[in-house]
Amino acid sequence: MPPSHLLLALAVVFVWGTNFVVIRWGLDGLPPFLFATLRFALSALPWLLFIPRPTAPWRKLAAFGVLLGVGQFGLLFLAIQGRISPGLASLVVQIQVFFTIGMSLVLMRERVRGFQVMGLLLALAGLAVIAAHLDATVTLLGLMLVIGAAFFWACANLVVKSLGPVNMLHFMVWSSAFAVPPLLVISVLTEGVPAITAALQGADAVVWGSVLWQALGNTLFGYGVWNWLLARHPAATVTPLALLVPVFGMGASALSLGEPLPGWKLGAGALVLSGLAVIVLWPRLQTKLARG
C-alpha cells in the first residue's frame, strides 16, 4: 500500500474512532432517536437524487437500513446518552466481529476454527473486566445496549455478505432512506413531539455539525474511501487497520471529554483488541508461515 493510501486509511479510522465523541456532543442537544433520524436522513438526501440505485434487491436495502439505523445506531446513541462513555462504547461495539462469525457459523454453515475460539475468549475476558467495574462511565444498561448494537451491526454485516459485488457507497446512501421512517416513529412515540420541536429549535452549530459529521464524515467519506481501498488492495492489508478504531475512540474521549483511563480500562481494552487481532491477523500470519 503506497503512503498516500495508508494515510487515507488512517484518516477513515480516525474519523470512525473520534466519531464516538462527536456522537456525545450531538446528544447534548438532541434526544437519541431524533439524532439518529437526522443522521440517516442526511445520509440519504439529497444524495440518492444523484447516485444510482445499487444492484441490490429492495428487501436487502430495507433490511440493512433498519438493522443499521434502528438496531445499531439507535441503541448506540441511547447508550452513549449517559449510560456508557464514548471511549468504552467504541471498544465494546467491536464485538460485532464475534457475533458476525457466530451467526455465519450457524446460518451459512461456516466452520469454526481454533484461532476464532481463542480470539472470542480473549474478548469475553475483556468484557468481563468491564462488567466487573460498573461505575459512572459504564452502567449495566449501557453495556447491554452497546452489546445489542453490536449484535444488530453483525446482522447488517450478514446482509452485506449475501449481496455479492455491489457499490457500497451507493448501497449506504439508498439503504439509509429506509432507516428514517422507523427511527422517526420511535422518536415521536418515545421522545414526544414537544421534545423534538424544542430540540430542533434549540440546536446550535455544534449539534448540527455533529449531525453533518455523522452523515458526511462517518458514512459518505468513511465507507466510500474504505471500500475504494478494499477494491485496490487485499482485504488482509486494509482490514487490520480497523483495530485502531477503539484506540482513537478511547484516546479522543480521554482528551476531549476527560474520560478517565484507569488500569482496568486499559487492561480490558488490551484483551478485547488482542481477541480482535487474533481473529483478523492470524489467517494472514498462517498463510505467510505456510509459504515460508
Secondary structure, 3 states (H helix, E strand, C coil): CCHHHHHHHHHHHHHHHHHHHHHHHHHCCCCHHHHHHHHHHHHHCCHHHCCCCCCCCHHHHHHHHHHHHHHHHHHHHHHHCCCECHHHHHHHHHHHHHHHHHHHHHHCCCCCCHHHHHHHHHHHHHHHHHHCCCECCECHHHHHHHHHHHHHHHHHHHHHHCCCCCCHHHHHHHHHHHHHHHHHHHHHHHHCHHHHHHHHHHCCHHHHHHHHHHHHHHHHHHHHHHHHHHCCCCHHHHHHHHHHHHHHHHHHHHHHHCCCCCHHHHHHHHHHHHHHHHHHHHHHHHHHHHHC
